[in-house]
Structures are given as structure tokens and as C-alpha cells.
Amino acid sequence: MKIDTNTHLINNVPFYESDNCDKRPIGIEVDTIIIHCISLPEGKYANNNIIDFFQNKLDIGRDESFKLIAGLKVSAHILIRRNGDIIQFVPLNLRAWHAGKSEYNNRTKFNDFSIGIELEGTVSSAFEEKQYLSLIKVISEIKTCYPKVTDNNIIGHSMISPERKNDPGKYFDWKRIKGKVK
């Protein structure tokens, strides 16, 4: 796995371009990875709803729960499916809209300097072995291209937005990734 330093895309990974992104502020370097989880509808996997959501194409009539997210414009850089498949939505040099209002360790606006990785799942269930293996590979390659990212700067969405978010949840095994990425 390699990141193309010209396109900022992961080689040989499907790219479904999201318009929900923009340029990072001048002079800001990526130094953080935010881990999230998502499933649409919650607990339902192996469908195209996440792709459609990040591309502003989600049919809100498909599920009653989708009405709660109608009109939201969000994205993540990367999604890791339950089977370990990786999908990219936003080039890593751009600012994906994944963190929202955020604050942690006297820093705010985490979208500016972070890469958002979504794991297909819920806060109330364990993640799959294949997801951890893919996540370790992705994080290792990100750290190669963005050397300011350290293990201490790999954090959960709940850490930067504790009043609003609880993902990736208590079943995410931080020990599986901390210290195992190069």
C-alpha cells in the first residue's frame, strides 16, 4: 500500500470523490488521525449508503433514520468496510468534513490538521479483525507520508467532541493499533 504523493490518493484503492471537502489552511500540516465509526442504517452493513451519504446522494426515503441526517454535508478521507476493504473519498491533502466542532488538548478545528478514518460499524459492537489489519496498514502509510502523525495523535472522535460523539466506542481496541503501526 502506497500513497501517491502527487494525487494524495492511496494506490489501488477505490476513490469515490466527495464534494464535502476544501483546502486546508495555508501552513497547516497534518499531524492527527481521527478514528470514527459509521453504518447506515445503524448496524446494517455491506450496502452503498455510506458512499451515497458522503457523495450527497443518499435517498432519505430508503430508511426512516436517514431523515435525521438529511441535508448534512460530511465526509471522511477513508472508510474501512467490515471485510477490510478500503475506500477513499477525499485526497489526504484536502480537508474532509469529519470532525465538526472539536476541541482537545487546547486545540480546535480538527478538520484543519487531521485525517478522518471511518470504520464501518457501531459504538455498540466489536470491529472485525480484517478492519484492524487494514487500519494498521493505512495508518502506517499515512505516518510515512505525514511524519508529524504520532501514536499519541491517533485519537477517537469522542475525544475531540465528547458532548456530541461517542465513536469509535468502547469496543474499539486501541491496543490493536497503538504501537503496532510503523
N, C-alpha and C positions, 0 to 999 in steps of 0.2 A: 504494500500500500504506500503510495506516494502522493503528496500534494503538489500539483503543478504550480510553480511559483509565478507563472505568468497569468493564469486564469484563476488561481486560488480555489481550484476545484480538486477534489480527490479523484485521482485517475481510476478509471474502470468502475465508477460508482454512478448509478443513475442520477441525473440532475433534473429536477422539476423546478424550474425557475419561479420564485415568488417575487411579486412586486412589493411585498411588505418588508422593505429594507431601504437603506440610504447610505450615504458615505459616512464614514467615521469622522469625528472632528480632527482637524489638522493637528499633527503632533502627538496624537494618542496612539499608543501601542497596545496590542492585545497582550494581556497578562493573566487572564482568568478564564476558566471554563465553568459554565453553569450547567448542572445536570437537572433535567426536568423529566416528567413522565406525562403521557397523554394517551388516551384512547377515545374514540368517537364511534358510537356512544360509549360511555364508560364501561369498561370490561369486555368490549367487543373488539376483536382483532381481525387482522388479515383482510381488511377492506381498504378502499381508497379514500375514506372520509378525511383522514389527516392530510393527505395530499391535496384534496379538494379544498379543505379549510385553509391551508397555507397559500393556496393559489386563488383564494376568494371565489371559489366555485361550489362551495358546499350547498347542497339542496336542503334548506332548513325544513322542508316538508318531509324529509326522509325519516326523521325521528323527532319526537316531541322535545327532547333535551336540546336539540340544535337551536331552538328558538332563543335559548339563553345566551348563545354566542353569535347570534345573527348580527351582521354588520361589523364584528370585530375584525381588525386587520392586524394579524400577528404572524410570526414565522419563527423558525429556528434555523440554524445553519444546517443541522444534521438530524436525521431520525434513524434510530436503530430499531428495526422490527423485532418481534418475538423470536423469529427464526435466525436472527443475527444479520439479516440483510441491512445494508446501509443505503440511505437515500440522502441526497444533498439538495437544499432549497436555495441557499444564499452563498455566494462566494465568501470565503473566510475573511477577505479584506474589507468587506462591507459590514454594516451594522444591521443585523437582524433584529426584529422587534419581538424579543422573547422575555425580557426581564421585567418590563413595566417599571412602575415606581419602585425604586430599590435603594437600600442603604445597608451598609455592613462595614465594620472596621473604619469608620469615618470616611467612607467613600459613597458616592451616589451615582446614579445614571449608569448602571452596569452594562446596558446595551453598548455604551461607547467603547468599552475595552474588553469585552468578553465574547466568547464563542458559546452559543447555546446548543446543547445536545439533548434531544428528546429521546427517551426510551419508551417504546410502545408498552403501556402498562398502566397500572393504577397504584395509588398510595396504599391500597389495602391488600395487595398481593405481591408475591415474590417475583423477581425478574428471572429470566431464563439464562442458563449457562452460556448459550450462544451469544446472548446480548452482552454479557460481561466480556467475553473473548473479543467481540467486535469493538466494544468500548475501549478496551485496553489498547488495541491496535490503533484506533482513531486518536486517542489521547497521546499515544507515543509519537505519532506522526505530527500532530499539532505542536507538541513540545519541541520537536526537531525544527519546525519552521518558525515557531514563536518561542524562543528560548526564555522569555520572561515568565512563561507559564511554569509554575512550580506545583508540587503536590499540595502545598498549603493554599493555593489559589484554584483548586478544583473543589467547588462547593455546590450545594443544593439550592434550588430556587427558594426553598423555605428559609434559608439562612439570610437571604437578601430582602425578602418580603414576608416576614413571619406573620404579619397581620392578615395577609391576603392569600398566601400559598402554603401548601404543606407537602409539596413534591420535592424530591422523588419518593418520600415517605419512609416509614420505619423499616420496611422490608428491603430497602436498598442496602446492600452490603458494602460499605465504604472500604472495609479491609480488602475486598477483592480487587480494588483499583489502586488504593494508596500504596506507594512503594513498589508497585508491580509495573508501572509504566516507566519507560526509559526517559 
